[in-house]
Amino acid sequence: EDEFFIYRPLSRLEYKELVAQYGDKEELAEQIVLKGVLYPQITPQQLNDMKAGIVPTLLELILSVSQFGVQNPVIKL
């Protein structure tokens, strides 16, 4: 089953605000994914129902396109 997501980079200000607001690493990761994914729209409840590896993968991709380091921003989930 293929799942497709459209995501965007976060600005420095958006990232700083999320870091200041969410101290827990897991909660911060979820908020970055919620803010960065454009399609499909994801609710916090839907995050809980996703396959275990999707949120960490999306987090890595969003951070990558936000210039946080990962080299290949396009992969098939």
Solvent accessible surface area in square Angstrom, and as a share of the most:
residue,aa,sasa,rsa
1,E,173,0.78
2,D,77,0.40
3,E,49,0.22
4,F,144,0.60
5,F,29,0.12
6,I,101,0.51
7,Y,50,0.19
8,R,66,0.24
9,P,70,0.44
10,L,12,0.06
11,S,57,0.37
12,R,189,0.69
13,L,114,0.57
14,E,37,0.16
15,Y,56,0.21
16,K,103,0.44
17,E,94,0.42
18,L,12,0.06
19,V,67,0.38
20,A,92,0.71
21,Q,125,0.56
22,Y,41,0.16
23,G,78,0.75
24,D,81,0.42
25,K,173,0.73
26,E,120,0.54
27,E,73,0.33
28,L,29,0.14
29,A,16,0.13
30,E,46,0.21
31,Q,42,0.19
32,I,4,0.02
33,V,0,0.00
34,L,38,0.19
35,K,79,0.33
36,G,0,0.00
37,V,12,0.07
38,L,94,0.47
39,Y,131,0.50
40,P,51,0.32
41,Q,160,0.71
42,I,23,0.12
43,T,68,0.39
44,P,88,0.55
45,Q,113,0.50
46,Q,86,0.38
47,L,13,0.07
48,N,108,0.55
49,D,108,0.56
50,M,40,0.18
51,K,119,0.50
52,A,100,0.77
53,G,44,0.42
54,I,13,0.07
55,V,23,0.13
56,P,76,0.48
57,T,36,0.21
58,L,1,0.00
59,L,37,0.18
60,E,87,0.39
61,L,8,0.04
62,I,0,0.00
63,L,39,0.19
64,S,9,0.06
65,V,40,0.23
66,S,17,0.11
67,Q,158,0.70
68,F,105,0.44
69,G,49,0.47
70,V,63,0.36
71,Q,166,0.74
72,N,90,0.46
73,P,47,0.29
74,V,119,0.69
75,I,87,0.44
76,K,144,0.61
77,L,60,0.30
